[in-house]
Amino acid sequence: MTDYYDELRRDPAAVLYQLNPSLFVGDVNNCPATADAVDNYLASGDLTRADASGSRFRIDSDLHTAALPTIMENLAALGHGHHYVIRGTRGHESRFAPNHYFVLANIHNRVVLIDAYTHELLDSSPTIQEYLRRGQFRRFAFATRFEASPPPGRPNRR
């Protein structure tokens, strides 16, 4: 049986560029859809591209607010093969969108950060901390169930 966590860890660029082929961050503001695509890939190996039809998404999830260290500790305790979709919320002073979605995954008892929007897989504390600083996040929420879809009336563009 294929372990999609191992596959992603082995060649993150190949997987992340298939899930989100946009070459430049900001071409399409679809981070909820890219987090959903990573979530689906880790669960099933599905390499369906993230929706790129716009920046508004309907989100269906079980988001729970928590401090990021707590989220990471809980994920570490679950062991290999578990992941959460994370919503990072920025302060009002940020020049970025108010929220950004990415994935934290436990790959062989190491918590890694996966962002198909920026095409990054980060597996060390310093690089994860730099990503969080760069993202200007103030608050976090995590979900074990996550679905991002276009609002009614807008077709998916993959």
N, CA and C atoms as an extended XYZ file, in Angstrom:
474
Properties=species:S:1:pos:R:3:atomname:S:1:resname:S:1:resid:I:1 pbc="F F F"
N         0.839       -1.182        0.000 N   MET     1
C         0.000        0.000        0.000 CA  MET     1
C         0.886        1.248        0.000 C   MET     1
N         0.541        2.207       -0.840 N   THR     2
C         1.329        3.430       -0.960 CA  THR     2
C         1.096        4.338        0.243 C   THR     2
N         2.168        4.870        0.767 N   ASP     3
C         2.095        5.846        1.847 CA  ASP     3
C         2.289        7.220        1.204 C   ASP     3
N         1.201        7.979        1.087 N   TYR     4
C         1.256        9.268        0.389 CA  TYR     4
C         2.050       10.307        1.168 C   TYR     4
N         2.171       10.124        2.462 N   TYR     5
C         3.025       11.019        3.256 CA  TYR     5
C         4.485       10.833        2.820 C   TYR     5
N         4.896        9.567        2.661 N   ASP     6
C         6.261        9.289        2.201 CA  ASP     6
C         6.483        9.795        0.778 C   ASP     6
N         5.492        9.602       -0.084 N   GLU     7
C         5.604       10.064       -1.473 CA  GLU     7
C         5.803       11.577       -1.523 C   GLU     7
N         5.022       12.305       -0.736 N   LEU     8
C         5.147       13.763       -0.704 CA  LEU     8
C         6.511       14.166       -0.153 C   LEU     8
N         6.958       13.504        0.887 N   ARG     9
C         8.254       13.828        1.494 CA  ARG     9
C         9.406       13.532        0.528 C   ARG     9
N         9.257       12.462       -0.249 N   ARG    10
C        10.309       12.046       -1.175 CA  ARG    10
C        10.510       13.053       -2.304 C   ARG    10
N         9.401       13.604       -2.849 N   ASP    11
C         9.515       14.547       -3.971 CA  ASP    11
C         8.438       15.621       -3.850 C   ASP    11
N         8.607       16.544       -2.894 N   PRO    12
C         7.558       17.533       -2.657 CA  PRO    12
C         7.270       18.413       -3.868 C   PRO    12
N         8.277       18.801       -4.615 N   ALA    13
C         8.036       19.692       -5.762 CA  ALA    13
C         7.131       19.021       -6.784 C   ALA    13
N         7.375       17.755       -7.071 N   ALA    14
C         6.553       17.056       -8.074 CA  ALA    14
C         5.093       17.014       -7.655 C   ALA    14
N         4.846       16.722       -6.396 N   VAL    15
C         3.460       16.634       -5.913 CA  VAL    15
C         2.832       18.021       -5.818 C   VAL    15
N         3.518       18.969       -5.202 N   LEU    16
C         2.922       20.287       -4.956 CA  LEU    16
C         2.653       21.046       -6.256 C   LEU    16
N         3.527       20.913       -7.250 N   TYR    17
C         3.278       21.589       -8.534 CA  TYR    17
C         2.157       20.915       -9.320 C   TYR    17
N         1.901       19.636       -9.081 N   GLN    18
C         0.734       19.002       -9.697 CA  GLN    18
C        -0.555       19.498       -9.034 C   GLN    18
N        -0.513       19.684       -7.729 N   LEU    19
C        -1.702       20.145       -7.013 CA  LEU    19
C        -1.995       21.617       -7.278 C   LEU    19
N        -0.950       22.407       -7.488 N   ASN    20
C        -1.105       23.834       -7.760 CA  ASN    20
C        -0.040       24.242       -8.780 C   ASN    20
N        -0.382       24.163      -10.078 N   PRO    21
C         0.631       24.434      -11.107 CA  PRO    21
C         0.984       25.903      -11.297 C   PRO    21
N         0.336       26.811      -10.596 N   SER    22
C         0.676       28.219      -10.708 CA  SER    22
C         2.143       28.416      -10.340 C   SER    22
N         2.881       29.075      -11.208 N   LEU    23
C         4.313       29.242      -10.979 CA  LEU    23
C         4.649       30.396      -10.047 C   LEU    23
N         3.755       31.362       -9.935 N   PHE    24
C         4.057       32.536       -9.138 CA  PHE    24
C         3.011       32.700       -8.041 C   PHE    24
N         3.478       32.819       -6.810 N   VAL    25
C         2.581       33.063       -5.699 CA  VAL    25
C         1.824       34.352       -5.971 C   VAL    25
N         0.535       34.314       -5.816 N   GLY    26
C        -0.288       35.492       -6.047 CA  GLY    26
C        -0.953       35.510       -7.402 C   GLY    26
N        -0.530       34.623       -8.334 N   ASP    27
C        -1.221       34.547       -9.630 CA  ASP    27
C        -2.713       34.323       -9.412 C   ASP    27
N        -3.015       33.382       -8.560 N   VAL    28
C        -4.392       33.057       -8.201 CA  VAL    28
C        -4.420       32.922       -6.690 C   VAL    28
N        -5.312       33.633       -6.035 N   ASN    29
C        -5.404       33.578       -4.578 CA  ASN    29
C        -6.304       32.405       -4.186 C   ASN    29
N        -5.744       31.197       -4.219 N   ASN    30
C        -6.536       29.995       -3.988 CA  ASN    30
C        -5.989       29.121       -2.856 C   ASN    30
N        -5.451       29.734       -1.822 N   CYS    31
C        -4.839       28.938       -0.763 CA  CYS    31
C        -5.813       27.985       -0.077 C   CYS    31
N        -7.122       28.308        0.108 N   PRO    32
C        -7.998       27.286        0.679 CA  PRO    32
C        -8.081       26.037       -0.202 C   PRO    32
N        -8.134       26.250       -1.506 N   ALA    33
C        -8.222       25.110       -2.429 CA  ALA    33
C        -6.921       24.314       -2.451 C   ALA    33
N        -5.773       24.986       -2.306 N   THR    34
C        -4.510       24.238       -2.308 CA  THR    34
C        -4.371       23.413       -1.029 C   THR    34
N        -4.814       23.960        0.115 N   ALA    35
C        -4.796       23.180        1.362 CA  ALA    35
C        -5.733       21.980        1.247 C   ALA    35
N        -6.895       22.183        0.632 N   ASP    36
C        -7.840       21.090        0.417 CA  ASP    36
C        -7.215       20.022       -0.485 C   ASP    36
N        -6.490       20.443       -1.519 N   ALA    37
C        -5.849       19.492       -2.426 CA  ALA    37
C        -4.790       18.658       -1.700 C   ALA    37
N        -4.002       19.283       -0.820 N   VAL    38
C        -3.013       18.533       -0.035 CA  VAL    38
C        -3.730       17.567        0.908 C   VAL    38
N        -4.781       18.034        1.567 N   ASP    39
C        -5.575       17.194        2.462 CA  ASP    39
C        -6.076       15.953        1.712 C   ASP    39
N        -6.644       16.150        0.531 N   ASN    40
C        -7.155       15.027       -0.265 CA  ASN    40
C        -6.026       14.098       -0.708 C   ASN    40
N        -4.896       14.670       -1.116 N   TYR    41
C        -3.763       13.853       -1.547 CA  TYR    41
C        -3.260       12.954       -0.409 C   TYR    41
N        -3.077       13.532        0.772 N   LEU    42
C        -2.571       12.742        1.893 CA  LEU    42
C        -3.545       11.636        2.293 C   LEU    42
N        -4.836       11.893        2.140 N   ALA    43
C        -5.848       10.904        2.514 CA  ALA    43
C        -6.009        9.798        1.473 C   ALA    43
N        -5.796       10.121        0.188 N   SER    44
C        -6.170        9.157       -0.857 CA  SER    44
C        -5.190        9.030       -2.018 C   SER    44
N        -4.223        9.929       -2.115 N   GLY    45
C        -3.332        9.935       -3.268 CA  GLY    45
C        -3.901       10.668       -4.459 C   GLY    45
N        -5.049       11.305       -4.292 N   ASP    46
C        -5.703       12.054       -5.371 CA  ASP    46
C        -4.870       13.280       -5.726 C   ASP    46
N        -4.456       13.362       -6.987 N   LEU    47
C        -3.633       14.489       -7.452 CA  LEU    47
C        -4.457       15.491       -8.252 C   LEU    47
N        -5.707       15.705       -7.872 N   THR    48
C        -6.549       16.678       -8.546 CA  THR    48
C        -6.058       18.082       -8.241 C   THR    48
N        -5.919       18.883       -9.295 N   ARG    49
C        -5.459       20.265       -9.129 CA  ARG    49
C        -6.416       21.075       -8.260 C   ARG    49
N        -5.826       22.002       -7.533 N   ALA    50
C        -6.612       22.935       -6.735 CA  ALA    50
C        -7.410       23.845       -7.653 C   ALA    50
N        -8.609       24.185       -7.253 N   ASP    51
C        -9.440       25.108       -8.012 CA  ASP    51
C        -8.707       26.442       -8.142 C   ASP    51
N        -8.698       26.990       -9.335 N   ALA    52
C        -7.994       28.255       -9.588 CA  ALA    52
C        -8.933       29.291      -10.190 C   ALA    52
N       -10.218       29.207       -9.857 N   SER    53
C       -11.196       30.080      -10.503 CA  SER    53
C       -11.414       31.403       -9.782 C   SER    53
N       -10.795       31.596       -8.648 N   GLY    54
C       -10.979       32.868       -7.961 CA  GLY    54
C       -10.481       32.810       -6.542 C   GLY    54
N       -10.734       33.887       -5.805 N   SER    55
C       -10.204       33.982       -4.455 CA  SER    55
C       -11.259       33.778       -3.375 C   SER    55
N       -12.489       33.529       -3.751 N   ARG    56
C       -13.546       33.294       -2.758 CA  ARG    56
C       -13.915       31.815       -2.769 C   ARG    56
N       -13.972       31.228       -1.560 N   PHE    57
C       -14.295       29.814       -1.430 CA  PHE    57
C       -15.282       29.608       -0.293 C   PHE    57
N       -16.129       28.636       -0.467 N   ARG    58
C       -17.016       28.196        0.609 CA  ARG    58
C       -16.239       27.119        1.356 C   ARG    58
N       -16.093       27.277        2.665 N   ILE    59
C       -15.286       26.343        3.448 CA  ILE    59
C       -16.197       25.562        4.381 C   ILE    59
N       -16.086       24.249        4.277 N   ASP    60
C       -16.826       23.343        5.143 CA  ASP    60
C       -15.783       22.574        5.944 C   ASP    60
N       -15.725       22.825        7.237 N   SER    61
C       -14.685       22.194        8.050 CA  SER    61
C       -15.109       22.143        9.506 C   SER    61
N       -14.270       21.521       10.285 N   ASP    62
C       -14.476       21.435       11.734 CA  ASP    62
C       -13.365       22.212       12.449 C   ASP    62
N       -13.143       23.463       12.068 N   LEU    63
C       -12.045       24.265       12.614 CA  LEU    63
C       -12.179       24.473       14.123 C   LEU    63
N       -11.034       24.294       14.820 N   HIS    64
C       -10.947       24.500       16.266 CA  HIS    64
C        -9.773       25.435       16.541 C   HIS    64
N       -10.008       26.493       17.282 N   THR    65
C        -8.960       27.454       17.611 CA  THR    65
C        -8.043       26.885       18.694 C   THR    65
N        -6.747       27.074       18.497 N   ALA    66
C        -5.758       26.636       19.488 CA  ALA    66
C        -4.445       27.347       19.208 C   ALA    66
N        -3.577       27.362       20.206 N   ALA    67
C        -2.231       27.898       20.016 CA  ALA    67
C        -1.452       26.938       19.120 C   ALA    67
N        -0.610       27.473       18.257 N   LEU    68
C         0.119       26.621       17.325 CA  LEU    68
C         0.995       25.574       18.032 C   LEU    68
N         1.698       25.905       19.109 N   PRO    69
C         2.472       24.855       19.788 CA  PRO    69
C         1.583       23.696       20.264 C   PRO    69
N         0.390       23.997       20.715 N   THR    70
C        -0.548       22.955       21.145 CA  THR    70
C        -0.977       22.094       19.966 C   THR    70
N        -1.273       22.737       18.837 N   ILE    71
C        -1.654       21.992       17.626 CA  ILE    71
C        -0.526       21.054       17.222 C   ILE    71
N         0.697       21.547       17.224 N   MET    72
C         1.849       20.741       16.816 CA  MET    72
C         2.108       19.598       17.799 C   MET    72
N         1.950       19.848       19.094 N   GLU    73
C         2.129       18.792       20.099 CA  GLU    73
C         1.081       17.697       19.920 C   GLU    73
N        -0.175       18.097       19.691 N   ASN    74
C        -1.240       17.118       19.490 CA  ASN    74
C        -0.969       16.276       18.246 C   ASN    74
N        -0.540       16.915       17.183 N   LEU    75
C        -0.247       16.210       15.942 CA  LEU    75
C         0.947       15.257       16.135 C   LEU    75
N         1.955       15.703       16.849 N   ALA    76
C         3.114       14.846       17.115 CA  ALA    76
C         2.698       13.604       17.900 C   ALA    76
N         1.781       13.765       18.837 N   ALA    77
C         1.328       12.627       19.650 CA  ALA    77
C         0.534       11.602       18.835 C   ALA    77
N        -0.066       12.019       17.734 N   LEU    78
C        -0.851       11.093       16.906 CA  LEU    78
C         0.025       10.124       16.113 C   LEU    78
N         1.268       10.513       15.850 N   GLY    79
C         2.176        9.640       15.113 CA  GLY    79
C         2.080        9.812       13.609 C   GLY    79
N         2.877        9.023       12.912 N   HIS    80
C         2.980        9.093       11.448 CA  HIS    80
C         1.620        8.901       10.782 C   HIS    80
N         1.431        9.674        9.707 N   GLY    81
C         0.249        9.471        8.878 CA  GLY    81
C        -0.971       10.259        9.299 C   GLY    81
N        -0.780       11.305       10.066 N   HIS    82
C        -1.892       12.186       10.449 CA  HIS    82
C        -1.567       13.611       10.008 C   HIS    82
N        -2.600       14.389        9.780 N   HIS    83
C        -2.385       15.783        9.385 CA  HIS    83
C        -3.591       16.637        9.768 C   HIS    83
N        -3.349       17.940        9.829 N   TYR    84
C        -4.392       18.941       10.056 CA  TYR    84
C        -4.286       20.000        8.969 C   TYR    84
N        -5.419       20.522        8.550 N   VAL    85
C        -5.430       21.746        7.754 CA  VAL    85
C        -5.437       22.892        8.761 C   VAL    85
N        -4.595       23.872        8.537 N   ILE    86
C        -4.427       24.999        9.457 CA  ILE    86
C        -4.909       26.287        8.792 C   ILE    86
N        -5.666       27.074        9.549 N   ARG    87
C        -5.994       28.434        9.110 CA  ARG    87
C        -5.193       29.380        9.981 C   ARG    87
N        -4.300       30.132        9.344 N   GLY    88
C        -3.560       31.176       10.039 CA  GLY    88
C        -4.263       32.498        9.788 C   GLY    88
N        -4.556       33.225       10.858 N   THR    89
C        -5.238       34.513       10.747 CA  THR    89
C        -4.253       35.622       11.060 C   THR    89
N        -4.284       36.636       10.221 N   ARG    90
C        -3.361       37.765       10.359 CA  ARG    90
C        -4.046       38.931       11.063 C   ARG    90
N        -3.238       39.839       11.566 N   GLY    91
C        -3.756       41.056       12.171 CA  GLY    91
C        -4.219       42.037       11.102 C   GLY    91
N        -4.972       43.036       11.504 N   HIS    92
C        -5.514       44.028       10.566 CA  HIS    92
C        -4.434       44.841        9.860 C   HIS    92
N        -3.269       44.956       10.476 N   GLU    93
C        -2.186       45.754        9.888 CA  GLU    93
C        -1.468       45.032        8.738 C   GLU    93
N        -1.736       43.750        8.554 N   SER    94
C        -1.052       42.983        7.505 CA  SER    94
C        -1.499       43.431        6.120 C   SER    94
N        -0.574       43.402        5.174 N   ARG    95
C        -0.899       43.744        3.791 CA  ARG    95
C        -1.408       42.524        3.024 C   ARG    95
N        -1.400       41.357        3.677 N   PHE    96
C        -1.854       40.120        3.059 CA  PHE    96
C        -3.335       39.881        3.336 C   PHE    96
N        -3.891       38.875        2.676 N   ALA    97
C        -5.272       38.453        2.937 CA  ALA    97
C        -5.420       38.113        4.420 C   ALA    97
N        -6.612       38.263        4.987 N   PRO    98
C        -6.783       38.044        6.429 CA  PRO    98
C        -6.443       36.627        6.891 C   PRO    98
N        -6.674       35.627        6.032 N   ASN    99
C        -6.431       34.230        6.400 CA  ASN    99
C        -5.584       33.543        5.344 C   ASN    99
N        -4.861       32.530        5.796 N   HIS   100
C        -4.110       31.688        4.869 CA  HIS   100
C        -4.222       30.248        5.370 C   HIS   100
N        -4.353       29.307        4.433 N   TYR   101
C        -4.531       27.901        4.771 CA  TYR   101
C        -3.331       27.089        4.310 C   TYR   101
N        -2.874       26.194        5.170 N   PHE   102
C        -1.768       25.292        4.864 CA  PHE   102
C        -1.982       24.015        5.662 C   PHE   102
N        -1.058       23.079        5.564 N   VAL   103
C        -1.215       21.780        6.221 CA  VAL   103
C        -0.013       21.509        7.113 C   VAL   103
N        -0.287       20.968        8.286 N   LEU   104
C         0.752       20.392        9.132 CA  LEU   104
C         0.548       18.881        9.107 C   LEU   104
N         1.621       18.132        8.892 N   ALA   105
C         1.521       16.678        8.811 CA  ALA   105
C         2.594       16.025        9.671 C   ALA   105
N         2.270       14.860       10.182 N   ASN   106
C         3.231       14.066       10.927 CA  ASN   106
C         3.772       13.008        9.969 C   ASN   106
N         5.031       13.165        9.581 N   ILE   107
C         5.684       12.207        8.694 CA  ILE   107
C         6.814       11.553        9.486 C   ILE   107
N         6.603       10.315        9.850 N   HIS   108
C         7.551        9.549       10.650 CA  HIS   108
C         7.964       10.309       11.909 C   HIS   108
N         6.937       10.759       12.625 N   ASN   109
C         7.084       11.424       13.919 CA  ASN   109
C         7.836       12.746       13.855 C   ASN   109
N         7.762       13.379       12.716 N   ARG   110
C         8.303       14.727       12.547 CA  ARG   110
C         7.187       15.587       11.967 C   ARG   110
N         6.849       16.675       12.636 N   VAL   111
C         5.801       17.568       12.139 CA  VAL   111
C         6.406       18.451       11.052 C   VAL   111
N         5.797       18.415        9.871 N   VAL   112
C         6.250       19.222        8.741 CA  VAL   112
C         5.121       20.145        8.307 C   VAL   112
N         5.491       21.252        7.711 N   LEU   113
C         4.532       22.222        7.188 CA  LEU   113
C         4.506       22.082        5.673 C   LEU   113
N         3.312       21.969        5.111 N   ILE   114
C         3.139       21.793        3.671 CA  ILE   114
C         2.224       22.901        3.171 C   ILE   114
N         2.699       23.654        2.195 N   ASP   115
C         1.904       24.730        1.611 CA  ASP   115
C         1.978       24.616        0.087 C   ASP   115
N         0.924       24.093       -0.522 N   ALA   116
C         0.902       23.946       -1.979 CA  ALA   116
C         0.724       25.295       -2.669 C   ALA   116
N         0.240       26.295       -1.962 N   TYR   117
C         0.115       27.635       -2.540 CA  TYR   117
C         1.495       28.220       -2.825 C   TYR   117
N         2.413       28.042       -1.876 N   THR   118
C         3.776       28.561       -2.041 CA  THR   118
C         4.759       27.475       -2.479 C   THR   118
N         4.259       26.257       -2.662 N   HIS   119
C         5.076       25.106       -3.095 CA  HIS   119
C         6.185       24.784       -2.093 C   HIS   119
N         5.851       24.790       -0.804 N   GLU   120
C         6.862       24.548        0.226 CA  GLU   120
C         6.521       23.335        1.080 C   GLU   120
N         7.535       22.555        1.411 N   LEU   121
C         7.473       21.548        2.463 CA  LEU   121
C         8.635       21.871        3.390 C   LEU   121
N         8.316       22.252        4.617 N   LEU   122
C         9.324       22.691        5.585 CA  LEU   122
C         9.370       21.690        6.723 C   LEU   122
N        10.570       21.221        7.051 N   ASP   123
C        10.664       20.166        8.050 CA  ASP   123
C        11.621       20.460        9.197 C   ASP   123
N        11.932       21.721        9.398 N   SER   124
C        12.759       22.060       10.562 CA  SER   124
C        12.135       23.239       11.280 C   SER   124
N        12.365       23.292       12.564 N   SER   125
C        11.798       24.363       13.373 CA  SER   125
C        12.193       25.753       12.875 C   SER   125
N        13.472       25.995       12.525 N   PRO   126
C        13.821       27.340       12.046 CA  PRO   126
C        13.094       27.729       10.757 C   PRO   126
N        12.958       26.795        9.814 N   THR   127
C        12.285       27.151        8.558 CA  THR   127
C        10.784       27.318        8.761 C   THR   127
N        10.194       26.529        9.645 N   ILE   128
C         8.766       26.697        9.951 CA  ILE   128
C         8.550       28.036       10.645 C   ILE   128
N         9.414       28.380       11.592 N   GLN   129
C         9.282       29.665       12.293 CA  GLN   129
C         9.433       30.837       11.322 C   GLN   129
N        10.341       30.729       10.367 N   GLU   130
C        10.524       31.776        9.365 CA  GLU   130
C         9.269       31.913        8.499 C   GLU   130
N         8.682       30.791        8.103 N   TYR   131
C         7.435       30.798        7.321 CA  TYR   131
C         6.341       31.518        8.115 C   TYR   131
N         6.190       31.189        9.391 N   LEU   132
C         5.149       31.798       10.230 CA  LEU   132
C         5.399       33.293       10.412 C   LEU   132
N         6.667       33.681       10.584 N   ARG   133
C         7.002       35.109       10.707 CA  ARG   133
C         6.661       35.835        9.411 C   ARG   133
N         7.082       35.257        8.302 N   ARG   134
C         6.818       35.828        6.978 CA  ARG   134
C         5.318       35.955        6.722 C   ARG   134
N         4.552       34.999        7.210 N   GLY   135
C         3.105       35.010        7.015 CA  GLY   135
C         2.353       35.974        7.916 C   GLY   135
N         3.009       36.499        8.934 N   GLN   136
C         2.419       37.485        9.848 CA  GLN   136
C         1.171       36.968       10.563 C   GLN   136
N         1.178       35.689       10.939 N   PHE   137
C         0.006       35.090       11.582 CA  PHE   137
C        -0.077       35.464       13.049 C   PHE   137
N        -1.307       35.706       13.506 N   ARG   138
C        -1.563       36.042       14.908 CA  ARG   138
C        -2.290       34.917       15.644 C   ARG   138
N        -3.209       34.238       14.933 N   ARG   139
C        -4.031       33.183       15.538 CA  ARG   139
C        -4.094       31.990       14.590 C   ARG   139
N        -4.429       30.823       15.178 N   PHE   140
C        -4.483       29.602       14.385 CA  PHE   140
C        -5.718       28.786       14.740 C   PHE   140
N        -6.179       28.035       13.757 N   ALA   141
C        -7.233       27.049       13.962 CA  ALA   141
C        -6.856       25.826       13.143 C   ALA   141
N        -7.293       24.651       13.598 N   PHE   142
C        -6.954       23.423       12.883 CA  PHE   142
C        -8.221       22.635       12.583 C   PHE   142
N        -8.147       21.833       11.533 N   ALA   143
C        -9.288       21.008       11.126 CA  ALA   143
C        -8.798       19.626       10.728 C   ALA   143
N        -9.559       18.625       11.100 N   THR   144
C        -9.284       17.266       10.637 CA  THR   144
C       -10.158       16.943        9.428 C   THR   144
N       -11.178       17.741        9.200 N   ARG   145
C       -12.059       17.590        8.038 CA  ARG   145
C       -12.139       18.954        7.376 C   ARG   145
N       -11.837       19.017        6.067 N   PHE   146
C       -11.755       20.309        5.392 CA  PHE   146
C       -12.174       20.164        3.935 C   PHE   146
N       -13.013       21.070        3.481 N   GLU   147
C       -13.434       21.097        2.075 CA  GLU   147
C       -13.577       22.559        1.650 C   GLU   147
N       -12.869       22.940        0.591 N   ALA   148
C       -12.980       24.291        0.030 CA  ALA   148
C       -13.542       24.156       -1.377 C   ALA   148
N       -14.624       24.860       -1.642 N   SER   149
C       -15.241       24.782       -2.966 CA  SER   149
C       -15.666       26.175       -3.404 C   SER   149
N       -15.806       26.370       -4.729 N   PRO   150
C       -16.263       27.679       -5.198 CA  PRO   150
C       -17.686       27.950       -4.712 C   PRO   150
N       -18.033       29.207       -4.544 N   PRO   151
C       -19.411       29.521       -4.162 CA  PRO   151
C       -20.385       29.012       -5.233 C   PRO   151
N       -21.649       28.791       -4.862 N   PRO   152
C       -22.627       28.343       -5.860 CA  PRO   152
C       -22.661       29.284       -7.056 C   PRO   152
N       -22.747       28.709       -8.233 N   GLY   153
C       -22.822       29.511       -9.451 CA  GLY   153
C       -21.480       29.756      -10.109 C   GLY   153
N       -20.384       29.467       -9.413 N   ARG   154
C       -19.065       29.650      -10.021 CA  ARG   154
C       -18.472       28.282      -10.295 C   ARG   154
N       -18.166       27.978      -11.535 N   PRO   155
C       -17.624       26.646      -11.855 CA  PRO   155
C       -16.173       26.495      -11.378 C   PRO   155
N       -15.788       25.253      -11.120 N   ASN   156
C       -14.389       24.970      -10.817 CA  ASN   156
C       -13.544       25.170      -12.062 C   ASN   156
N       -12.370       25.724      -11.896 N   ARG   157
C       -11.388       25.821      -12.993 CA  ARG   157
C       -10.117       25.159      -12.494 C   ARG   157
N        -9.776       24.050      -13.073 N   ARG   158
C        -8.596       23.300      -12.614 CA  ARG   158
C        -7.530       23.294      -13.643 C   ARG   158
